[in-house]
Amino acid sequence: MASSHSNNNHNSSPVNNKTKFVVSDLEQQQLSRDPENEEEANKKEEFDYSKRSQWLRAAVLGANDGLVSTAALMMGVGAVREDMKAMVLSGFAGLVAGACSMAIGEFVSVYSQLDIEIAQMKRRQQQEDEKEKKGLPNPLQAAAASAFAFSVGAMVPLLAASFVRDYKLRLGLILGSVSFALILFGCLAATLGKAPPFRSCVRVFLGGWLAMAITFGLTKLIGSSVF
């Protein structure tokens, strides 16, 4: 019995040793490969969100400006005129004029920035100029993003007011839809730029309401005293 027990121990020991060696090899390979895999994964996951800054800035500015300025314009007209036609026409005129103005303004502004940065690169004459050129602002992209975003923002109060004849209900729908859109645009801008969403939403929301309140109040005051 003793010899049988010793034989069993003798026969199982090579297998156990081999298993230990295999496990040890696998653990060593895993330990040696894990840092490299993590570094490669981190490199793949890394993304320079600052590359979005130019067109994202123009788009956020355009959407917010289109939403707030058109809504404020319609609220201002609504402060002295209750009919739907006057509000809708003023909003549509603000949409077209604002989109064109934003596009031209962004194009001229970003082109000026582009000229300055190119001139600075020429003065430096470094070997990294080619890399820097890839990160230069694109005037056409900024202009298109700003005009499109302005139009999208301006459509919110226009659509909210176009089908409601009751004056108070129309104002309420404009305020409600604009408030929702302000929060949505704030969250979208923060998400695209990987920034904190809450502060962005609050900032955009309060700024929009302040602009509408000032426009409505001043127009109401002037309209009631002059006309």
QUIRA-V822426 format. One record per residue. RES is the residue in three letters. PHI is phi as a letter, one per 20 degrees, with the letter a starting at -180 (none if undefined). BURIAL is 1 if it has 24 or more other C-alpha atoms within 12 Angstrom, else 0. D_CENTER is the distance of its C-alpha to the mean C-alpha in Angstrom with 2 decimals. Layout:
((RES;PHI;BURIAL;D_CENTER) (RES;PHI;BURIAL;D_CENTER))
This chain:
((MET;none;0;79.19) (ALA;f;0;78.23) (SER;f;0;78.21) (SER;f;0;76.11) (HIS;f;0;73.60) (SER;f;0;73.51) (ASN;f;0;73.12) (ASN;f;0;70.13) (ASN;f;0;68.53) (HIS;f;0;69.42) (ASN;f;0;67.95) (SER;e;0;64.64) (SER;f;0;63.96) (PRO;f;0;62.99) (VAL;f;0;60.46) (ASN;f;0;58.97) (ASN;f;0;58.92) (LYS;f;0;57.22) (THR;f;0;54.59) (LYS;f;0;54.00) (PHE;f;0;53.69) (VAL;f;0;51.24) (VAL;f;0;49.08) (SER;f;0;49.32) (ASP;f;0;48.34) (LEU;f;0;45.34) (GLU;f;0;44.24) (GLN;f;0;44.68) (GLN;f;0;42.75) (GLN;f;0;39.90) (LEU;f;0;39.89) (SER;f;0;40.04) (ARG;e;0;37.30) (ASP;g;0;34.78) (PRO;g;0;33.56) (GLU;f;0;33.20) (ASN;f;0;31.32) (GLU;f;0;28.99) (GLU;f;0;28.39) (GLU;f;0;27.79) (ALA;f;0;25.40) (ASN;f;0;23.49) (LYS;f;0;23.39) (LYS;f;0;22.06) (GLU;f;0;19.36) (GLU;f;0;18.33) (PHE;b;0;15.35) (ASP;e;0;14.46) (TYR;f;0;10.73) (SER;f;0;11.79) (LYS;f;0;12.42) (ARG;e;1;8.89) (SER;f;1;9.18) (GLN;f;1;11.06) (TRP;f;1;9.45) (LEU;f;1;5.83) (ARG;f;1;7.92) (ALA;f;1;9.92) (ALA;f;1;7.69) (VAL;f;1;6.36) (LEU;f;1;10.04) (GLY;f;1;11.45) (ALA;f;1;10.16) (ASN;f;1;11.16) (ASP;f;1;14.27) (GLY;f;1;15.25) (LEU;f;1;15.09) (VAL;f;1;16.84) (SER;f;1;19.25) (THR;f;1;20.42) (ALA;f;1;20.91) (ALA;f;1;22.63) (LEU;f;1;24.75) (MET;f;1;25.83) (MET;f;1;26.58) (GLY;f;1;28.59) (VAL;f;1;30.58) (GLY;f;1;31.05) (ALA;f;1;32.54) (VAL;d;1;35.52) (ARG;c;1;35.53) (GLU;e;1;35.38) (ASP;f;1;35.68) (MET;f;1;32.82) (LYS;f;0;33.46) (ALA;f;1;32.86) (MET;f;1;29.50) (VAL;f;1;28.26) (LEU;f;1;29.62) (SER;f;1;28.13) (GLY;f;1;24.68) (PHE;f;1;25.11) (ALA;f;1;26.40) (GLY;f;1;23.46) (LEU;f;1;21.03) (VAL;f;1;23.00) (ALA;f;0;23.75) (GLY;f;1;20.28) (ALA;f;1;18.66) (CYS;f;1;21.47) (SER;f;1;21.27) (MET;f;1;17.57) (ALA;f;1;18.13) (ILE;f;1;21.30) (GLY;f;1;20.06) (GLU;f;1;17.12) (PHE;f;1;19.61) (VAL;f;0;22.27) (SER;f;1;20.22) (VAL;f;1;18.62) (TYR;f;1;22.05) (SER;f;0;23.72) (GLN;f;0;21.54) (LEU;f;1;22.36) (ASP;f;0;26.04) (ILE;f;0;26.14) (GLU;f;0;24.68) (ILE;f;0;27.04) (ALA;f;0;29.93) (GLN;f;0;29.22) (MET;f;0;29.19) (LYS;f;0;32.47) (ARG;f;0;34.02) (ARG;f;0;33.24) (GLN;l;0;34.41) (GLN;e;0;33.22) (GLN;f;0;33.26) (GLU;e;0;29.55) (ASP;f;0;28.73) (GLU;f;0;27.84) (LYS;f;0;25.23) (GLU;f;0;23.77) (LYS;f;0;23.69) (LYS;f;0;21.25) (GLY;e;0;18.64) (LEU;f;1;19.43) (PRO;f;1;17.10) (ASN;d;1;17.40) (PRO;f;1;18.33) (LEU;f;1;18.47) (GLN;f;1;15.05) (ALA;f;1;13.60) (ALA;f;1;16.03) (ALA;f;1;15.34) (ALA;f;1;11.56) (SER;f;1;12.38) (ALA;f;1;15.35) (PHE;f;1;13.95) (ALA;f;1;11.04) (PHE;f;1;13.81) (SER;f;1;16.15) (VAL;f;1;14.07) (GLY;f;1;13.59) (ALA;f;1;17.26) (MET;f;1;18.53) (VAL;f;1;17.84) (PRO;f;1;20.62) (LEU;f;1;22.71) (LEU;f;1;23.01) (ALA;f;1;23.64) (ALA;d;1;26.49) (SER;f;1;28.02) (PHE;c;0;30.15) (VAL;c;0;31.32) (ARG;e;0;34.46) (ASP;f;0;34.92) (TYR;f;1;33.70) (LYS;f;0;32.72) (LEU;f;0;31.09) (ARG;f;1;29.08) (LEU;f;1;27.83) (GLY;f;0;27.03) (LEU;f;1;25.03) (ILE;f;1;23.02) (LEU;f;1;22.30) (GLY;f;0;21.53) (SER;f;1;19.21) (VAL;f;1;17.34) (SER;f;1;17.10) (PHE;f;1;15.73) (ALA;f;1;13.12) (LEU;f;1;12.12) (ILE;f;1;11.76) (LEU;f;1;9.89) (PHE;f;1;7.23) (GLY;f;1;7.28) (CYS;f;1;7.20) (LEU;f;1;4.49) (ALA;f;1;2.13) (ALA;f;1;5.13) (THR;f;0;5.71) (LEU;f;1;4.12) (GLY;e;1;5.63) (LYS;l;0;8.38) (ALA;d;0;8.96) (PRO;f;0;11.19) (PRO;f;0;9.82) (PHE;f;0;13.04) (ARG;f;0;13.18) (SER;f;1;9.81) (CYS;f;1;11.06) (VAL;f;0;14.48) (ARG;f;0;13.72) (VAL;f;1;12.01) (PHE;f;1;14.74) (LEU;f;0;17.60) (GLY;f;1;16.76) (GLY;f;1;16.73) (TRP;f;1;19.93) (LEU;f;0;21.57) (ALA;f;1;21.13) (MET;f;1;22.55) (ALA;f;1;25.32) (ILE;f;0;26.43) (THR;f;1;26.53) (PHE;f;1;28.39) (GLY;f;0;30.75) (LEU;f;0;31.71) (THR;f;1;32.22) (LYS;f;0;34.28) (LEU;f;0;36.33) (ILE;f;0;37.02) (GLY;f;0;37.63) (SER;f;0;40.11) (SER;e;0;41.98) (VAL;e;0;42.19) (PHE;e;0;42.50))
